[in-house]
Amino acid sequence: FEDGWWQAVLTASETAEDGKAVLVVQTVYHNQTHRIAPGEVRPCLLWHWRCDRWERAWTLGALDTHYAMLLDDEDRRVHGMDVREKKALELQARRAAKQEEVEGKRRLKEEEKEARRRAKEAEERARREAREAAEEERKRKRDDDAADRQRQKAEAQAQAWRAALARKGLRVGAQVEAPLPPEAAAAADGCGGEGLGTVGWWYSGTLVEVVDAASVVVAFRLDDEMPAAARNAAAAAGGELRVVLMAELLRPQPPPPPDDFASQLAQGVALELRRDGGWVEVEALEVRGKAAPPPATEPPRGLSAGGRVRIAKPDSDRDGAEGSVEAVSSNGWVTVAFEGEERRNFR
């Protein structure tokens, strides 16, 4: 059949319309039914297994036996195909499981590699931050050391400046005299205080700070004898006028004059005249008669530092005000502190 020989089983014999015989056969392996002419068939060449060898058989009985054997072989082949398919599926499943296992291991390795990379980056970042922190700490220490050295140098310089001023009789906290600041002097010039800001016109103050070798801060004590404009300038500054002056303009507060000072006056003697709350340098032009020595001025009885007082000076803007006594000088001046840290000198 189709240029080949197929094993088949004769199932029927028929007669065609033209009177020729037709054989109906069924193939052994595929169970296909065909109608063919008698000349298209031949007996099967069969082999029988005889214990230890194969033998030919040409009989129909051998054909039936061999047909049964073929069916058994076909069953075994189909069963073998099922087994092979099952095994193939199992093999495919094992391969898929193996592939999944390999893929899982690969992913796990990649995750471990990524975790190691991230850990390494975190470690490097931590080391970098530690280095930066250490560098920042070293820089801070260097800056602190430099600042300490600068402060020590500035303190040593300030001590040297204070020592230089101390040799001249000027110390921080000491009572000194100096010209009135130009701004206060300019304000006072319009009130009859011409020349208040010039050298030779001295006002009492306190040396409160040494700025450098040539400059100091002086706090002037402004009393009621000074012009109103000067007092207003001090009031605008908080009641105490603090200014920076050249150290060479300062002088220690002079001691009180001797008891026989008036008897020593003569023409041409350099003097200082009390005017507008300060001392101005003048020259004695003429001495008339014999001046009696001025009586010693004593501070009011019962006044001491820390006591409370009430001002009784009708010509002062502080008339009737109460304050605390800060100091009582030997020449009769009393320093009174009011609220708001304002200080005034009274007699």
C-alpha positions in Angstrom: 0.0 0.0 0.0 1.5 3.4 -1.1 4.6 1.7 -2.4 5.1 -0.3 0.8 3.9 -3.4 2.6 1.7 -3.1 5.7 0.7 -5.9 8.0 -3.1 -6.2 7.9 -5.9 -8.6 8.8 -8.5 -9.8 6.2 -11.9 -8.9 7.7 -14.3 -9.4 4.6 -14.5 -10.2 1.0 -16.8 -8.4 -1.4 -17.7 -8.3 -5.1 -17.5 -5.0 -6.9 -20.0 -3.8 -9.6 -17.8 -5.0 -12.4 -17.8 -8.5 -10.8 -14.3 -8.4 -9.5 -13.4 -9.5 -5.9 -12.6 -6.9 -3.3 -10.8 -7.6 -0.1 -11.5 -5.6 3.1 -8.4 -5.5 5.4 -7.5 -3.7 8.6 -4.0 -2.6 9.3 -2.4 -4.1 12.4 -0.5 -1.0 13.8 -3.0 1.7 13.0 -6.3 -0.1 12.7 -7.1 1.4 9.4 -9.7 -0.2 7.1 -8.9 -0.5 3.3 -10.6 -2.1 0.3 -8.0 -3.5 -2.1 -7.7 -6.0 -5.0 -6.6 -9.5 -4.3 -3.4 -8.9 -6.1 -2.3 -6.3 -3.6 -1.9 -8.8 -0.7 0.5 -11.5 0.2 0.9 -13.7 3.2 3.1 -12.4 6.1 6.5 -13.8 6.6 6.4 -14.6 10.3 9.0 -15.5 12.8 8.4 -17.8 15.7 10.7 -17.8 18.7 11.6 -21.3 19.5 13.4 -21.2 22.8 16.7 -20.1 21.4 16.1 -19.1 17.7 13.6 -17.6 15.3 11.8 -19.8 12.7 9.7 -19.0 9.7 5.9 -19.8 9.7 3.6 -19.6 6.7 0.4 -21.0 8.2 -2.7 -19.0 9.1 -2.5 -20.3 12.7 0.9 -18.8 13.0 -0.7 -15.6 11.5 -3.3 -15.5 14.3 -0.7 -16.1 16.9 1.5 -13.4 15.5 -1.4 -11.0 15.3 -2.0 -11.5 19.0 1.6 -10.9 19.6 1.5 -7.7 17.5 -1.5 -6.5 19.6 0.5 -7.2 22.7 3.5 -5.3 21.3 1.2 -2.4 20.3 -0.2 -2.3 23.9 3.3 -2.3 25.3 4.3 0.3 22.8 1.4 2.6 23.8 2.1 1.9 27.4 5.7 2.6 26.8 4.7 5.9 25.1 2.7 6.8 28.2 5.6 5.9 30.4 7.9 7.9 28.2 5.6 10.8 28.1 5.3 10.6 31.9 9.0 10.3 32.2 9.4 13.2 29.8 7.0 15.3 31.8 8.7 14.3 35.0 12.1 15.1 33.3 10.7 18.4 32.2 9.3 19.1 35.7 12.7 18.2 37.2 14.4 20.4 34.6 12.0 23.2 35.4 12.6 22.7 39.1 16.3 22.6 38.5 16.1 25.7 36.4 14.0 27.4 39.1 16.5 26.3 41.7 19.4 27.6 39.6 17.5 30.8 39.0 16.7 31.1 42.8 20.4 30.5 43.6 21.4 33.1 41.0 18.9 35.6 42.4 20.1 34.8 45.9 23.7 35.4 44.8 22.7 38.6 43.2 20.9 39.7 46.3 23.9 38.8 48.5 26.2 40.6 46.1 23.9 43.6 46.2 23.7 43.4 50.0 27.5 43.2 50.2 27.8 46.2 47.8 25.3 48.2 49.9 27.1 47.2 53.1 30.4 48.2 51.6 28.9 51.6 50.5 27.5 52.1 54.0 30.8 51.2 55.5 32.6 53.6 53.2 30.1 56.3 53.9 30.4 55.7 57.6 34.2 55.9 57.3 33.9 59.1 55.2 31.6 60.7 57.7 33.9 59.6 60.5 36.8 61.2 58.7 34.8 64.3 58.0 33.7 64.5 61.6 37.3 64.0 62.8 38.5 66.7 60.4 35.7 69.0 61.6 36.7 68.3 65.2 40.4 68.9 64.4 39.4 72.2 62.6 37.2 73.2 65.6 40.0 72.5 68.0 42.4 74.4 65.8 40.0 77.3 65.7 39.4 77.1 69.4 43.2 77.0 70.1 43.7 79.9 67.7 40.9 81.8 69.5 42.4 80.9 72.9 45.8 82.1 71.7 44.2 85.3 70.3 42.3 85.8 73.6 45.5 85.2 75.6 47.4 87.5 73.4 44.7 90.1 73.6 44.6 89.7 77.4 48.3 89.9 77.7 48.3 93.0 75.5 45.5 94.5 77.6 47.4 93.7 80.8 50.5 95.3 79.3 48.4 98.4 78.4 46.8 98.5 81.8 50.3 98.2 83.4 51.6 101.0 81.2 48.6 103.2 82.3 49.1 102.1 85.9 52.6 103.4 85.8 51.1 106.7 84.9 48.7 106.5 87.8 45.7 105.4 85.7 44.0 102.1 86.6 40.6 100.6 85.6 38.1 101.9 88.2 40.2 104.9 89.2 38.8 108.4 89.3 40.3 110.5 86.4 39.7 113.8 84.8 39.5 114.4 81.0 38.1 116.9 78.5 34.4 116.6 77.9 33.5 114.7 74.7 33.2 116.9 71.6 29.5 116.1 71.1 28.5 117.0 74.6 30.8 120.1 74.5 29.2 121.2 71.2 25.8 120.9 72.8 27.0 122.9 75.8 28.6 125.6 73.6 25.2 127.1 72.9 24.5 127.4 76.6 27.4 129.5 77.7 29.9 126.7 77.9 32.3 127.9 75.2 35.4 125.8 74.9 34.2 122.9 77.1 35.5 120.3 74.6 39.1 121.7 74.5 42.1 120.4 76.3 42.5 122.3 79.5 38.9 122.0 80.6 38.7 119.0 82.9 35.7 116.9 84.0 35.6 114.1 86.5 34.9 110.5 85.4 35.8 106.9 85.9 38.2 104.8 83.8 36.1 101.7 83.0 37.9 100.0 80.2 41.2 99.9 78.3 40.6 99.6 74.6 44.2 99.5 73.3 47.5 101.1 74.0 46.3 104.6 73.1 42.5 104.5 73.8 40.4 104.1 77.0 36.7 104.3 77.9 35.8 106.9 80.4 32.4 107.3 82.1 31.8 111.0 82.9 29.8 111.9 86.0 27.5 114.7 85.0 26.1 116.9 87.8 23.6 119.7 88.0 26.3 122.4 87.6 26.9 121.4 84.0 24.9 123.0 81.2 21.5 121.6 80.5 22.5 120.5 77.0 25.4 118.4 78.4 23.0 116.9 80.9 20.5 116.1 78.2 23.3 114.4 76.2 24.1 112.2 79.2 20.4 111.5 79.8 20.1 110.3 76.2 23.0 107.9 76.8 21.4 106.4 79.9 22.4 108.9 82.6 26.1 108.2 82.3 28.1 109.4 79.3 30.7 106.7 78.2 33.1 107.7 75.5 36.4 106.5 74.0 39.3 108.9 74.5 42.9 109.0 73.9 44.8 107.8 77.0 47.1 110.8 76.7 44.2 113.2 77.4 43.5 111.6 80.8 45.1 112.6 84.2 44.5 111.2 87.6 42.1 113.1 89.9 44.3 115.7 91.6 44.5 115.6 95.4 42.7 118.4 97.4 44.7 121.6 97.8 46.8 122.2 100.9 45.5 124.2 103.8 47.7 127.3 103.1 46.9 127.2 99.4 45.3 130.7 99.4 48.3 132.2 101.1 50.6 131.0 98.3 48.6 132.7 95.4 50.6 135.2 93.4 50.4 136.9 90.0 51.1 134.6 87.1 50.4 131.4 89.0 48.6 128.7 87.0 45.3 127.8 88.5 42.1 125.8 87.7 38.8 127.5 88.0 35.6 125.6 88.8 33.0 126.4 86.1 30.1 124.6 84.5 30.7 121.5 86.5 34.3 121.2 85.4 37.8 122.7 86.0 39.2 125.1 83.4 42.9 126.1 83.4 43.4 129.8 84.1 46.2 132.2 85.2 46.1 134.5 88.2 46.3 138.1 86.9 46.2 140.0 90.2 46.2 139.1 93.9 44.4 141.6 96.1 44.8 141.5 99.8 45.6 138.5 101.9 43.2 135.6 101.2 42.1 133.6 104.1 42.4 129.8 103.7 39.0 128.3 102.7 37.2 126.4 105.3 37.4 122.7 105.0 34.3 121.3 103.4 33.0 118.2 105.1 30.3 116.0 103.8 26.9 116.3 105.4 26.6 114.4 108.6 24.9 111.1 108.6 25.7 110.3 104.9 27.3 107.0 104.1 27.5 104.7 101.1 24.2 102.8 100.7 22.0 105.3 102.5 18.8 106.7 101.1 18.6 110.4 100.5 16.2 113.0 99.0 17.5 115.8 96.8 16.7 119.3 98.0 18.0 121.6 95.2 15.3 123.9 93.7 17.4 124.7 90.6 17.9 121.0 89.7 15.6 118.7 87.7 16.1 116.1 90.4 14.7 118.3 93.2 12.7 116.0 95.5 13.9 112.8 93.9 15.1 109.9 96.1 18.2 107.9 95.5 21.0 105.8 97.1 24.3 107.2 98.2 27.2 105.5 96.3 30.2 107.5 97.5 31.1 110.4 99.7 34.3 112.3 98.7 36.5 114.2 101.1 35.9 117.5 99.2 32.2 117.4 100.0 30.8 115.8 96.8 28.2 113.1 97.2 27.4 110.6 94.3 23.8 109.6 94.3 22.4 106.8 92.1 18.8 107.0 90.9 16.6 104.4 89.2 17.6 103.5 85.7 21.3 103.5 86.6 21.5 107.3 86.5 24.2 108.9 88.8 24.6 112.5 89.8 27.0 114.4 92.0 25.7 116.9 94.6 27.0 119.1 97.4 
